[in-house]
């Protein structure tokens, strides 16, 4: 059996991240794209020749029986309302991160899905970045000893704003780097080291003509004792390491970004019979304790695993790839971070 998937929104998230991964999954196909843009509609028809394009979700949900799964890949403030509409239509849902713009919205979606007996999950694709998989493997194998400090960065050098909604929108819209990139970094930290007992955050707006944060720092103290320091910036003229993990026996440092995003942006698909998500040896991270350090292979990234696991959940009764309660935990930290930055205090997690 193949699942017919509707992708709501065909901007960067829908066209680059979701649709190619869905098309590469043998038990799924891109059946419908929802977009009001004639240009994006034409793009969807070129990239997925059998697709049906509709302009609104009202058109999509007028006949929900033709769809097996809805993917919400629209601006952040619309995630929860559209997911609610899909659940009310009796359809399982994937929501792009962030899950919602508030804890209350996220909890409401989970309650609705549970009451309806429908699958609900969140596209936290960075859990399948190769460098993150490598950190996770080193940590779980105990090769670092007791992890004491976890540093993680998504930094860019974009001194001139692009002017999209992520920059000109408000915090209520889920705009800004804290929600955009922090949703990934906080999720990764919680996945590795569990819940937090305190949150400290610094938010800044460094560039003219933007309305929300473009430079952020978040410090988490986990109940396990690990301290996570997370940086998000669009104004970093020199980039720091992607990960720096310090343990009682060894450390691990790696630079650069997982190659899957750039491959998808370049039009590559995971099913094109070429190696996917691999990192050349000169870009592997460095592991050990001075002076005995060595490069260790980076595990191949695996974004396709998300939709493979989701197909198994829907067709075989498996678990969804990301528990939406994890996304609510991330939202709770994001809300605490905003409060910390506004009041200049450490906030209980």
Buried (B, 14 or more C-beta within 10 A) or exposed (E): EEBBBBBBBBBBBBBBBBBBBBBBBEBBBBBBBBBEBEEBBEBBBEBBEEBBBBEEBEEBBEEBEEBBBBBBBBBBBBBBBBBBBBBEBEBBBBBBBBBBBBBEBBBBBBEBBEEBEBBBBBBBBBBBBBBBBBBBEBBEEEBBBEBBEBBBBBBBEEEEBEEEBBBBBEBEBBBBBBBBBBBBBBBBBBBBBEEBEBBBBBBBBEBEEBBBBBBBBBBBBBEBEBBBBBBBBBBBEEBBBBBBBBBEEBBBBBBEBBBBBEBBEEEBBBBEEEEBBBBEEEEBBBBBBEEEBEBBEBBBBBBBBBBBBBBBBBBEEEEBBBBBEBBBBBBBBBBBBBEBBEEEEBBEB
